[in-house]
């Protein structure tokens, strides 16, 4: 086998997979009173998944600031409603603490949005897009990476919903939690040594191989 082989999955294959769910507890952090307790729990976790959500813009020239920061342990996810509480000091200090391991994907985009509402300097983060290539995975979307590794589909049905709504729906909360929690699962599985790229059913054949 070509040592430079690539692993990639088609959207049509992903669409047929069973949908993943987050089986842990989800907490909406929308008041200052809840922030410190949530951050204290996150600091006790050896690894945390991270993501953010911004209200979609449908008109040219329109933009919105980040509305939600998701931080998840293995079994608890905290949804910080930054459109309501901003980035409180204890949360900012946690995000800037390089001793706390935080896993995300396409972090450049998240940080750009975050810098619009806070001057903190994020530290202790690992971007999955920078490491999946070491495991021959060519796809860089969370949905495709997760599908390649676990044969389950992360639904993106809530992505374009209103993240600044007065109350987040159960579907929004589940979606937001999964996107952060999935980063932990991907990182730990890749680092465990149990994933064998050469055994993947999604190895992409080159034009030369398909013509033989």
C-alpha angles and dihedrals in degrees: 000000000000106000087216094059119143131219118217136157131209121235090236090060092048092050091061095053124102114265119254120230132195109239097189133086122282121207124192109215106202104141132058090239091066098047103077094047091051093048091049090057092047092052090057092056117091090214134022132188118225138200140144138214130209128191107258119247117221100178127072112261093015120125138166135205122246109285103185140030116196120202118176137185120195092281109011129059125192119202109202109201098213092177086068105031105019116213107317119211097255091051092046091051091051093050090050095047110107091195091068113078112223124179124204143148129240088004093172089072093046092049093048089056092044093053089061090067104027139031094215120131108227115225137172093044130139119197111214090210089067095056109033091079089065086065093049092254109146098182116089104188118104092232094054096042090051092047092051092051103036107017091234131118125237104211114228094192095116097046096101097041124115107278090183094060116132090247127022113229122235088251091054092048092050092048093049093047094049093052091057098037093048089062090063093050093050095047096046094046093050093046094045093073091231094108112090110193092192089063096051116123089215101067107142114232119224121234089254092054095047092051094055 
